[in-house]
């Protein structure tokens, strides 16, 4: 059990450090204007049009760093401070989310697979914590329950790893477009790249942390089923 808690503690600490670093960088780059003075909304619309996408809306959503692309409604949802801001951070985030819209339009395989897994992952996320808890309590008498919990957790872990190429590819598309379109220049492009790179680290840590937790539950199952 100590090893399990140690693993959780290490990944929790790393996740906190990266999240704090990401927040700090976005606050800094949110004060750095882009050369052409375009807002996040303007950047998003231009990137969509430059990629021949006209059936996706750009809308504002509540919250901080709640930006996302919804393939079901075909909307690029930008948080309020990104939607109306003309900063490097806003441009980077808006372009990244439009990168997902481009992926959708091109039927990018990892995004398609992730979208298909969403209903399954939602089901697994709602039940796995309770099944795992009950499975650990009754691991000696009813190990199949823990095994069921492990299967549910494995689905969410798989989803985390499928998310990695989706997010990295969206950032790659965003950065390439920001540079070629002239939205960023030699003074601001590195900052946009740094912001998106730091954001990508959060997904990497989440995936590795999920994998470590999955291995931990498997070890508990193997230990309990031998008794």
N, C-alpha and C positions, 0 to 999 in steps of 0.2 A: 504493500500500500504506500510505503514511503516513496518508492521510486515513482509511482503514479502521481503523487502529490508534487514531487520535485519537477516532473515533466510539465505538469499543468502550470506550476509556478514560473518556470523558465519561459514558457511560451506566453504566459500572461504578461510577464515583465517585458519581453521583446515586443509584444503587440502594443503595450502601453507606450513604450519608447518611440516606436514608429508612428503611432497615432499622434503623440505629442509633437513629434518632429514635423509630421504632415500638417498639423494645425498651425504650427509656427510658420512654416514656409508659405502656406496659403494666405496667412495674415500679412506676411511681408510682401508677397507678390500681388496681393489684392490692392496694394498701394502703389504699384508700379504700372503706369499707363502704357497701353500699346500705341505704336506710332500713328495709326489711322483713326484712333479714337472710337472704334466700333464697340458697341455693347455686346454682351454675351448673346443676346437675341439676334443682333445683326450678324455676328460671326456664324451662328448656327444656320441661319437662313441662307447665307452666302455659301457655306460649305455644302449644304443640301442641294442648292441650285447648281453649283459647280460640278456636282456629281450626278446631275440629271434627275434629282429626286424632287418631285413637286406635290406628292400626296402625303407628306409628313408635316404636321403642325409643330410649331415651337411655342410652348406655353410656360407660364410661371407656376411654381409650386412652393408651398410653405416649407420652412425648415432650413437647416444649414447643412450643406454638402448632401442634400437629398436628391441631387441631380441623377436622372436616369432616362433611358430610352425604353418606351413601352411598345413592343412589337404588335400587341393586340390592338391597341388604339392608334398605332402609328403616330406617336407624339414624342417629341424631345422635351422632357420636363426639366426645366432649369430652376434651381432655387432662386429666391428673390435677389440675393446679393450677387448672383451670377448673371441673371436675366438682364439686369439694368446696369451692370458695372462694365466699364471700359478698361479693365485691368488685364494684365498678363494671365493672372489666375483664372479670371472669368473666360478669357478666350481659350485657354487650354482645356478647361472643363467642358465648355460648349462644344469645342471641336471633338473632344473625346466621345461625348455622347452621340454626336452626329456620326462618329466613326461606327457606332453600333447600327445606326440607321443605314449606313452604306453596306455594312455586313449583311443586314437583313435584305436589302435590295439585291445583293449579289448571291443570296442564299449561301452565305459562309457556313460551312459544315459544322464547326464547333458551336456556333450560335444556334443553328437549327437543332442540334442535339440538346443543347442546354434548355432551349425553349420547350422541347418535348418532355424534358425531365421535370419541369417546374411543378406540375400537379403531383407527381410521385414524391418529389422532395418536400412539398408542403405537407403531404400526408405523413411522411417519415418524421419531419420536424415536430409535428404536433403530438406524436405518440412515443418517439424513441426515448425521451428522458424518463417517462413513467415505466416503460417496458424494461429499460436498463436498470432502473432502481429496483424494481420487483425482481428482476433476474439476478441481481447481485445478492439480494436478501435470500432468495430461494435457490441459489446456485447449486447447492449440494443435493437438494431433493428434486428440483425441477430445472436442470441446466438448459433445457430447450427454450425456456423463456428468455434467458440471457442471450442465447444464440439468435433468437428473433430480434432482440434489441440491437445486437451487433449487425445484423443484416440491414436494419433500418438506418443505423449510424453509417454503415458502409455506403449507402446511397447518397447521404449528404456529403460524405468525404469525396466520393466520385464527382459529385456536382462541383465541389470546391476546385478540384483539379481541372475539370472541363472549363471552369470559369477563367483559369489562368490564360490560355491562349486567346480567349475572346477579349479579355481586357487588354492584354499586351498588344494584340493586333489593332484594336481600336485606337490605342495611344500612338502606335506607329503610323497609322493612317492620318491621325490628327496632326502629328508633328510634321509629317511630309507636306500636308496641305497648308498648314500655317506658314511654312517657309516659302513654298512655291507661290502662294497667293499674296505674299507680302504683308500678311497680317502681323507677323513678327519679323524682326530684323536681327542683325548681328548683335545688337545690344540686349534684345529681349528673348531670343529663341532659346538660349541656354536655360533661362529661368523657367520657361514653359516646359522644357524637357525635364528639368529637375523636379518640377511639381508633379508631373505625370509619372515619373520614375518612382518617386517616393510613394505615390498613391498605389502603384503596382506592388510595392513591397508588402502592403497590408494584405493583399490577396495571397501572396506567397506564404506569409506567416500563417494566415488563416488555414490554408491548405495543409501545410506541414503540421500545424497544431492539431488539426482534425485527424490526420494520419497517425500522429503519436497517440492520441486518445483512443483511436480504433485499435491500435496494437495493444494498448494497455487493457482494454476490455477483452480482447482475445486471450491475453495472458491470464486474466481472471477466470475466464471460461475454461481454459485448458487446465488450470490448477484446480478449479472446483469439480470438474468432471472426472478427475482422476481419483478423487476421494470416495 
